[in-house]
């Protein structure tokens, strides 16, 4: 199975991104042949375990490993259900700060006087979004300026936030990428690029990846807290 996306025509050329399943050993290599240009080829009808239901950004994305549910209000990751073990479901629980609670709690910033917090989860709906659906991956991209709880009383259009979720067929993980771009100078009290809130399940241990890519269990030492690649949680 393969999937072609981001097709762009430039003069007489077509540029695109191609997605296909690859399986290589660690530090190994493999060769894949890509055939193209056959005008008589049939349209592909690939069957994978990736299932997507819903419209726009209000989607349920499912494969053999998990079911991810995006908020129908603003598209943030609301719940995640693992199909293995006991069917663990991760959710935020409780009430949000005037918006629906999500396990993906970011992105936001606070004004210097701490009177208003501007969040993408305060969107009444996504101001801008782009969805790609296919047999191998589904991408949901959302972008725009965050809102305060009493929008539009405070309309601070200074920080553009761009967030993309990518869900794959056959993979026990998904990817999230985001960037925050200030369109003019302004003052803030604090800013968060990412925060996750899990309820409904107790993780017993933590792990982290150092700057060389090595995985460690336990707490991050003080000297490494600002120089690491990632953190995670697991249950023994």
NORJOGI-V927990 format. One record per backbone hydrogen bond with DSSP energy under -0.5 kcal/mol. NH is the residue of the N-H (numbers start at 1). CO is the residue of the C=O. E is the energy in kcal/mol with one decimal. If there is no record, write none. Layout:
BEGIN
NH/CO/E ; NH/CO/E
END
This chain:
BEGIN
3/19/-2.2 ; 5/17/-2.8 ; 8/15/-3.4 ; 10/8/-0.6 ; 10/13/-2.9 ; 13/10/-2.6 ; 15/8/-3.6 ; 17/5/-3.1 ; 19/3/-3.1 ; 21/1/-0.8 ; 28/25/-2.4 ; 35/33/-0.5 ; 39/37/-0.8 ; 41/38/-1.5 ; 48/46/-0.6 ; 51/49/-0.5 ; 51/62/-3.2 ; 53/60/-2.1 ; 55/58/-0.7 ; 58/55/-1.6 ; 59/57/-1.8 ; 60/53/-2.4 ; 61/68/-2.7 ; 62/51/-2.8 ; 63/66/-2.2 ; 67/81/-2.2 ; 68/61/-3.3 ; 69/79/-2.7 ; 70/59/-2.6 ; 71/76/-3.3 ; 75/71/-2.0 ; 78/69/-2.7 ; 79/69/-1.5 ; 80/90/-1.9 ; 81/67/-2.7 ; 82/80/-0.5 ; 82/88/-3.5 ; 83/65/-2.5 ; 84/65/-0.5 ; 87/84/-1.9 ; 88/84/-0.6 ; 90/80/-3.4 ; 91/199/-1.4 ; 92/78/-0.5 ; 96/99/-0.6 ; 98/96/-1.2 ; 103/77/-0.7 ; 104/77/-1.7 ; 105/103/-0.9 ; 105/195/-2.5 ; 106/195/-1.0 ; 108/192/-1.6 ; 109/118/-1.7 ; 110/190/-2.4 ; 111/116/-2.3 ; 114/111/-2.1 ; 118/109/-2.9 ; 119/117/-0.6 ; 119/147/-2.7 ; 120/107/-1.7 ; 122/119/-0.9 ; 123/120/-1.6 ; 128/143/-0.6 ; 130/141/-2.6 ; 132/139/-2.6 ; 134/137/-0.5 ; 138/167/-2.4 ; 139/132/-2.4 ; 140/165/-2.4 ; 141/130/-3.1 ; 142/163/-2.8 ; 143/128/-1.9 ; 144/161/-1.8 ; 146/159/-0.7 ; 147/119/-2.1 ; 148/154/-0.6 ; 151/148/-1.8 ; 153/150/-2.5 ; 155/153/-0.6 ; 156/154/-0.7 ; 157/155/-1.0 ; 158/156/-1.0 ; 160/158/-0.5 ; 160/181/-3.0 ; 161/144/-2.6 ; 162/179/-2.6 ; 163/142/-3.0 ; 164/177/-2.9 ; 165/140/-2.3 ; 166/175/-2.9 ; 167/138/-2.7 ; 168/173/-0.6 ; 169/136/-2.3 ; 171/168/-0.6 ; 175/166/-2.7 ; 177/164/-2.4 ; 179/162/-2.0 ; 181/160/-3.0 ; 183/158/-2.9 ; 183/181/-0.5 ; 184/158/-0.7 ; 189/110/-3.2 ; 190/110/-0.6 ; 192/108/-2.7 ; 197/103/-2.0 ; 199/91/-2.5 ; 203/201/-0.7 ; 204/234/-0.9 ; 205/234/-2.4 ; 207/232/-2.3 ; 208/216/-2.6 ; 209/230/-2.7 ; 210/214/-2.4 ; 211/227/-0.7 ; 213/210/-2.1 ; 216/208/-3.1 ; 218/206/-2.9 ; 224/221/-1.6 ; 225/221/-0.6 ; 225/222/-1.1 ; 227/224/-1.7 ; 229/209/-2.8 ; 230/209/-1.2 ; 232/207/-2.5 ; 234/205/-2.4
END
